[in-house]
Amino acid sequence: MHYVLRITYYASRYTLIGLFLAASPAFSAAFPFEEARPLYVGARALGMGNAFTAVADDATAGFWNPAGLIQWQGVKLFGVNKFHDRLEYGFDPKGIGYAYRGYGLFWGNKIALGVESGTPDFNYYSFAHQIHPYIAVGASLKFKRKHPSDYYQFFGHSPAYDFALLVKPRSNLKFGLLAGHLSHQRGIRWLTLGAAYHWENLLFAVDLIVPRGPLNDTGLYYGIEWKAHRFIRVRSGRSDRWWTLGLGFDWQWVRIDYARIYERDFASDFISAELRF
């Protein structure tokens, strides 16, 4: 087992480096962000180029990789706000996660305003379980809500689902997998493969999106987080075609993150807060 883990470690390490070197603007994902990949959920993930499937260690894990919910003990809750230039679109997700002894639960709401498809409004309900010291599994149920509505919809309509996996063969190396399904579609719609490598004060992450069905575009997302100080994090990345920057402050039970993404003809700024109990 020891030799298998070592082989896996070195192979994955050079695979991760190779993906970074191969990254280029030639990749272009065709998924609408309000339905498929949870882009813009969490300023920390956004600052790292939306490469978060193998990281998924904060309160946004229910969106990115529900298997990651088992990576802490207790309660985490978060809220995100696109606070600058909401003329193009608004995006304000929120959620809460709870983990205890290898089990995790999550609820989250993802709502976008001003996008071409109207007002997509989704509820996520996620579950995670650690089945092995190195392996955790997770799943999410997603429901679309009518917006605006005169009453709160606990679930909604057009159910869809995600399946997730998190593998941690070494303390500084993780792999993530998210298999996503969209409403009104049969079977898994896309796969997200992620890797994260922690080296001293640096965290490297990369996500590769592999669509299934009529969509044949592949998306590559990669980023880096630098622990510049005990409380300060600096981030940068590339979210498919767009460069991102980020800054975070992490102290005791609270974390505040800021991120900017340079999109076509404009830039968008996000701020998020996470509380831990």
Secondary structure, DSSP 8 states (H G I E B T S, - for coil): -HHHHHHHHHHHHHHHHHHHHH--TT------TTTSS-TTSSHHHHHTTT--TTT--STTHHHH-GGGGGGSSEEEEEEEEEEE-TTT-EE--EEEEEEETTEEEEEEEEEEESBTTB--EEEEEEEEEEEETTEEEEEEEEEE--SS-SS--SS-EEEEEEEEEEEEEETTEEEEEEEE--TTS-S--EEEEEEEEEETTEEEEEEEEEE-SS----EEEEEEEEE-SSSEEEEEEEETTEEEEEEEEEETTEEEEEEEEEETTEEEEEEEEEEE-
